Amino acid sequence: MNEKTTAELEKLRGHIDNVDQQLLHLLRKRLDLVAQVGAVKHGAGLPIYAPQREAAMLAKRREEAANMDVSPQLIEDILRRLMRESYLNEKDVGFKQVKADLGPVVIVGGAGKLGGLFAQMLTLSGYEVRSLDKDDWQQADSIFEGAGLVIVTVPISITCDVILNQLNHLPDDCILADLTSIKSAPLDAMLTAHQGPVLGLHPMFGPDVGSLAKQVVVVCHGRGSEHYTWLLEQIKIWGARLVEAEADKHDKAMQLVQAMRHFSSFVYGLNLYREEADIDALLQFSSPIYRLELAMVGRLFAQSPELYADIIFAQQESMVAIGDYLDNYSQALSMLRQGDRQGFIDQFKQVAEWFGDFAPQFQRESRAMLQSVNDMKTN
C-alpha cells in the first residue's frame, strides 16, 4: 500500500471514529431517557414491556431507514439490542408494588438460582422476602409467621413430598404457589395440603435471564383465583407474558418441549464424547446453524445434571414421547440404509406441508439468529 492510500485510509478511519463517538453519546442519551421512562412506569404500575409500542416503533424506524437507503433489518437489529439493554436498566429503578398489605413472601428453595431470581424481582417490587432452605426447617414456624405468599421452588423429585409433609399448616389466607416445570402432581399436592388459594406457575426461562421482559410464565389455576390476581398483575408488570393452561395439557406439551428435547441433546453430547470428536475442529468447519446447534448442546452440559435428570425423569409419560422419537429415528435410519432417497423426499414434503406457514416463519426468525451467531464467531 502506498503512502497516499495509507493517508487516505487513516483520514477516513478518523471520520469513522468520530461518528462512533457520536453514536456512543447518543446511546448514553437514549439510556438516560429510558431510565426516565422506567421511573414513570414504576410510579404508574405499567409493565416494562409494551408490545404494541415496540412493534409500532420498529415499523416506523424500518420505514424511515428504507427512505434513507439504510437496511431496515439493520436498524431493527440495532434497536432490538438497545431495547434489551434498556429492559435490563429499566429494572434497576424497581417496580410498582401491586399489593402493599401482603405479609412476607417465603420462598422455599430461595437459595436456588430460580428462587433467587424471584426473590430479587419481589424485593424490587417492595415485598418482604424470606428464604427457607433444607437446613432451615427447624426455624420454619418463625419463617412462615404472617406469610402472605409461599412459593415452592425445590427439585422436582422432592416437590410433592415437601408440599404434602411440610406445607400443610399454612394460614388459610396464605397463597401457596410453585415454580415447577411439571404442573399436575404439584398442583394436586398443593390442593391437598393447603385449604387456601393455590396457584401453579412455570417460568419458561432459566434463572440467568437479566430481565423478565418478553419471557413467558405459564399459569395453571388451582383455587381462589380472586386472591392471587394481584400476583399475576405483578408478574406482568415485570414484563412477562402470561399463558394460561390446564395442568395436564401443560405437562403433555412439556414431554415434547422439555423432556424429549433435553434427552435428544444429552444423547447428541454423549455421542460426540464417545466418538471423541474434536470440538475445535468441528467449530472450524461449522456453518452458523451447526454452531448454534452445538452451542445449545454445550449449554446443556454447562448446567446441573441433577436439574436435567429431574426434568427428564419427572414424568413417566415422557418415555413414550422419547420412545416415539427413537422409533421415528430408527425408521428414518432404515430409509437411509436402504438408499431410499425418494422416500426421504416424500416424507420431507409431508412434514413441510404439516408445518405449513410456520416453516417460512421459522426460517425468517432463524436467519436473524444465525446472523448473530456468525457475528460472534471468534474462531
C-alpha positions in Angstrom: 0.0 0.0 0.0 1.5 3.4 -1.0 1.7 6.4 1.3 -1.2 8.2 -0.4 -3.6 5.3 0.1 -2.5 4.9 3.7 -3.1 8.5 4.4 -6.5 8.5 2.8 -7.5 5.4 4.8 -6.3 6.9 8.0 -8.3 10.1 7.3 -11.5 8.1 6.6 -10.9 5.9 9.7 -10.6 9.1 11.7 -14.0 10.2 10.4 -15.5 6.8 11.3 -14.0 7.1 14.8 -15.7 10.5 15.2 -19.0 9.1 14.1 -18.6 6.1 16.5 -18.1 8.6 19.4 -21.2 10.5 18.4 -23.1 7.2 18.4 -21.8 6.5 21.9 -23.1 9.8 23.2 -26.5 9.2 21.6 -26.6 5.7 23.2 -25.9 7.2 26.6 -28.6 9.8 26.0 -31.1 7.1 24.9 -30.3 5.0 28.0 -30.9 8.1 30.2 -34.2 8.7 28.6 -35.2 5.0 29.1 -34.3 5.4 32.8 -36.8 8.3 33.0 -39.4 6.2 31.2 -38.8 3.4 33.7 -39.3 5.8 36.6 -42.7 6.9 35.2 -43.7 3.3 34.6 -42.7 2.4 38.1 -45.0 5.1 39.5 -47.9 4.2 37.3 -47.5 0.4 37.7 -47.1 -0.1 33.9 -45.3 -3.2 32.5 -41.8 -2.6 31.4 -42.6 -4.3 28.1 -45.2 -2.7 25.8 -45.5 -5.0 22.7 -47.7 -2.6 20.7 -45.5 0.4 21.3 -42.4 -1.7 20.4 -44.0 -3.0 17.2 -45.2 0.4 16.1 -41.8 2.0 16.8 -39.9 -0.7 14.9 -42.2 -0.4 11.9 -41.7 3.4 11.8 -37.9 3.1 12.1 -37.8 0.5 9.3 -39.8 2.7 7.1 -37.6 5.7 7.8 -34.5 3.6 7.2 -35.7 2.4 3.8 -36.3 6.1 2.9 -32.7 6.9 3.8 -31.4 3.9 1.8 -30.4 2.1 5.0 -31.2 -1.6 5.5 -34.5 -1.8 7.6 -33.2 -5.0 9.1 -30.0 -3.2 10.3 -31.9 -0.6 12.2 -34.3 -3.2 13.7 -31.3 -5.3 14.8 -29.7 -2.3 16.5 -32.9 -1.2 18.1 -33.7 -4.7 19.4 -30.3 -4.9 21.0 -30.8 -1.5 22.5 -34.2 -2.4 23.9 -32.8 -5.5 25.5 -30.2 -3.3 27.3 -33.0 -0.8 28.2 -35.1 -3.6 29.8 -32.1 -4.5 31.9 -31.5 -0.9 33.0 -35.3 -0.2 33.5 -35.4 -3.0 36.1 -32.9 -1.1 38.3 -35.5 1.6 39.3 -37.8 -1.1 40.7 -41.4 -1.9 40.1 -44.7 -0.7 41.5 -46.0 -2.9 44.4 -49.4 -4.2 43.5 -50.4 -5.5 46.9 -49.0 -3.3 49.7 -50.7 -5.1 52.5 -49.3 -8.5 51.7 -47.5 -10.3 54.5 -43.9 -11.7 54.0 -43.2 -13.8 50.9 -41.5 -17.1 51.8 -39.5 -18.8 49.0 -39.0 -22.5 49.8 -35.7 -23.1 48.0 -34.8 -19.5 47.9 -31.1 -20.3 47.8 -31.5 -21.8 44.4 -31.0 -19.7 41.2 -34.7 -19.5 40.2 -35.7 -18.8 43.7 -33.1 -16.1 43.9 -34.4 -14.5 40.7 -38.0 -14.4 42.0 -36.7 -13.1 45.4 -34.9 -10.3 43.5 -38.0 -9.4 41.5 -40.3 -9.4 44.6 -37.8 -7.3 46.6 -37.5 -4.8 43.7 -41.3 -4.6 44.0 -41.2 -3.7 47.7 -42.2 -7.0 49.3 -40.5 -8.5 52.3 -38.9 -11.8 51.1 -37.8 -14.6 53.3 -35.9 -17.7 52.2 -36.3 -21.2 53.6 -33.9 -24.0 52.5 -33.2 -27.5 53.5 -31.3 -26.6 56.7 -33.9 -24.1 57.9 -36.9 -26.4 58.7 -36.2 -26.1 62.5 -37.0 -22.4 62.2 -39.9 -22.9 59.8 -42.6 -21.7 62.2 -40.9 -18.3 62.6 -40.1 -18.0 58.9 -43.7 -18.8 57.9 -45.2 -16.5 60.5 -47.5 -14.0 58.9 -46.7 -15.2 55.4 -49.0 -13.9 52.7 -47.4 -15.9 49.9 -45.3 -19.1 49.9 -43.5 -20.1 46.7 -42.1 -23.6 46.3 -39.0 -23.9 44.0 -37.2 -27.1 45.0 -36.0 -30.0 42.8 -38.9 -31.7 41.0 -38.1 -35.1 42.6 -38.9 -33.8 46.1 -41.5 -31.0 45.3 -44.6 -33.1 46.2 -43.1 -34.5 49.4 -42.1 -31.0 50.6 -45.6 -29.7 49.9 -47.5 -32.6 51.5 -45.3 -33.0 54.5 -44.0 -29.5 55.3 -46.6 -27.1 53.9 -49.8 -28.5 55.4 -50.2 -26.0 58.2 -50.1 -22.6 56.4 -52.7 -20.0 57.3 -55.9 -20.4 55.2 -55.5 -16.9 53.6 -51.9 -17.6 52.5 -51.3 -18.2 48.8 -49.4 -21.3 48.0 -47.7 -21.4 44.6 -44.9 -23.4 42.9 -42.5 -22.8 40.0 -42.1 -26.4 38.9 -41.7 -27.4 35.3 -44.4 -30.0 35.6 -47.8 -29.0 37.0 -50.3 -31.8 37.6 -48.7 -33.5 40.5 -47.5 -30.4 42.3 -50.9 -28.7 41.8 -52.7 -31.7 43.2 -50.3 -31.8 46.2 -50.9 -28.2 46.9 -54.7 -28.5 46.8 -54.4 -31.5 49.2 -52.0 -29.9 51.6 -53.5 -26.4 51.7 -57.1 -25.2 52.1 -56.4 -21.6 50.9 -55.5 -20.1 47.5 -53.4 -22.3 45.2 -51.6 -21.4 42.0 -49.2 -23.3 39.7 -46.6 -21.3 37.8 -44.0 -22.5 35.3 -41.4 -19.8 34.3 -40.4 -20.8 30.7 -36.9 -19.4 31.1 -33.7 -20.1 33.0 -32.6 -18.1 36.1 -29.8 -16.5 34.0 -32.2 -14.1 32.3 -31.3 -10.5 33.0 -34.9 -9.3 32.7 -38.4 -10.9 32.6 -39.3 -8.7 29.6 -40.8 -10.9 26.8 -40.4 -14.0 28.9 -43.3 -16.5 29.3 -44.8 -17.7 32.6 -47.4 -20.5 32.3 -50.3 -20.2 34.7 -52.2 -23.2 36.0 -55.1 -22.1 38.2 -55.7 -24.1 41.4 -58.1 -22.5 43.9 -59.2 -19.0 44.9 -58.0 -17.1 41.8 -59.5 -13.8 43.1 -56.9 -13.9 45.9 -53.9 -14.1 43.6 -55.0 -11.9 40.7 -52.6 -9.2 42.1 -49.6 -11.7 41.8 -50.4 -12.2 38.1 -50.6 -8.5 37.6 -47.3 -8.1 39.4 -45.6 -10.6 37.1 -47.0 -8.7 34.1 -45.5 -5.5 35.4 -42.2 -7.3 35.4 -42.6 -7.6 31.7 -43.5 -11.3 31.4 -46.3 -12.7 29.2 -48.8 -15.0 31.0 -50.1 -18.1 29.2 -53.0 -19.9 30.9 -53.2 -23.7 30.6 -54.7 -26.8 32.1 -52.1 -28.7 34.1 -52.4 -31.9 32.2 -52.2 -30.1 28.8 -49.1 -28.3 30.0 -47.5 -31.5 31.1 -48.2 -33.2 27.8 -46.5 -30.3 26.0 -43.5 -30.5 28.3 -42.9 -34.1 27.3 -42.0 -32.7 23.9 -40.8 -29.3 24.7 -38.5 -30.3 27.6 -38.1 -34.0 28.2 -37.7 -35.2 24.6 -35.6 -32.1 23.6 -33.2 -32.3 26.5 -32.9 -36.0 26.2 -32.0 -35.6 22.5 -29.4 -33.0 23.4 -28.0 -35.3 26.0 -27.6 -38.2 23.5 -26.1 -35.8 21.0 -23.5 -34.8 23.5 -22.9 -38.4 24.6 -22.3 -39.4 21.0 -19.8 -36.6 20.5 -18.0 -37.7 23.6 -17.9 -41.4 22.6 -16.8 -40.5 19.1 -14.0 -38.5 20.7 -15.0 -35.6 18.5 -12.5 -32.7 18.2 -14.7 -29.7 19.1 -12.2 -27.2 17.9 -12.1 -28.8 14.5 -15.9 -29.0 14.4 -16.1 -25.3 15.1 -13.6 -24.6 12.3 -15.9 -26.4 9.8 -19.2 -25.3 11.2 -21.8 -23.3 9.4 -23.7 -20.9 11.7 -26.6 -23.2 12.1 -24.4 -26.1 13.2 -22.5 -23.8 15.5 -25.8 -22.8 17.1 -26.9 -26.4 17.5 -23.5 -27.3 19.1 -23.8 -24.3 21.4 -27.3 -25.5 22.6 -25.9 -28.9 23.3 -22.9 -27.4 25.1 -25.2 -25.2 27.1 -26.9 -28.3 28.5 -23.7 -29.7 29.8 -22.7 -26.4 31.4 -25.6 -26.8 33.8 -26.7 -29.0 36.6 -27.0 -32.7 35.7 -29.4 -33.1 38.6 -31.7 -30.4 37.2 -31.9 -32.1 33.8 -32.3 -35.6 35.3 -35.3 -34.2 37.3 -36.8 -32.7 34.1 -36.4 -35.8 32.0 -37.4 -38.3 34.7 -40.2 -36.2 36.2 -43.0 -37.8 34.0 -43.3 -41.4 33.3 -45.2 -40.5 30.1 -42.0 -38.8 28.8 -40.6 -42.2 28.0 -43.5 -42.6 25.5 -42.5 -39.4 23.7 -38.8 -40.2 23.8 -39.6 -43.8 22.6 -41.7 -42.5 19.7 -38.7 -40.2 18.7 -36.4 -43.2 18.8 -38.8 -45.2 16.6 -39.0 -42.4 14.1 -35.2 -42.1 14.1 -34.9 -45.8 13.5 -37.3 -45.7 10.6 -35.5 -42.8 9.0 -32.2 -44.6 9.5 -33.6 -47.7 7.8 -34.6 -45.5 4.9 -31.0 -44.2 4.7 -29.5 -47.7 4.9 -31.8 -48.8 2.1 -30.8 -45.9 -0.1 -34.4 -44.8 -0.3 -33.8 -41.2 -1.5 -37.2 -40.7 -2.8 -38.8 -42.0 0.4 -36.8 -39.3 2.2 -38.0 -36.6 -0.2 -41.6 -37.7 0.2 -41.5 -37.7 3.9 -39.7 -34.3 3.9 -42.6 -32.9 1.8 -45.2 -34.4 4.1 -43.6 -32.8 7.2 -43.1 -29.5 5.4 -46.8 -29.4 4.5 -47.7 -30.2 8.1 -45.6 -27.2 9.3 -47.4 -25.0 6.8 -46.9 -21.3 7.4 -44.8 -21.9 10.4 -41.9 -23.2 8.3 -41.2 -19.9 6.4 -41.8 -18.0 9.7 -39.2 -20.1 11.5 -36.9 -19.7 8.5 -37.1 -15.9 8.9 -36.7 -16.0 12.7 -33.7 -18.3 12.5 -32.0 -16.2 9.8 -31.6 -13.4 12.3 -30.3 -15.8 15.0 -27.8 -17.3 12.6 -26.5 -13.9 11.6 -26.0 -13.1 15.3 -24.1 -16.4 15.8 -21.9 -15.6 12.8 -21.1 -12.1 14.1 -20.0 -13.6 17.4 -17.5 -16.1 15.9 -14.0 -15.8 17.3 -12.5 -18.9 15.8 
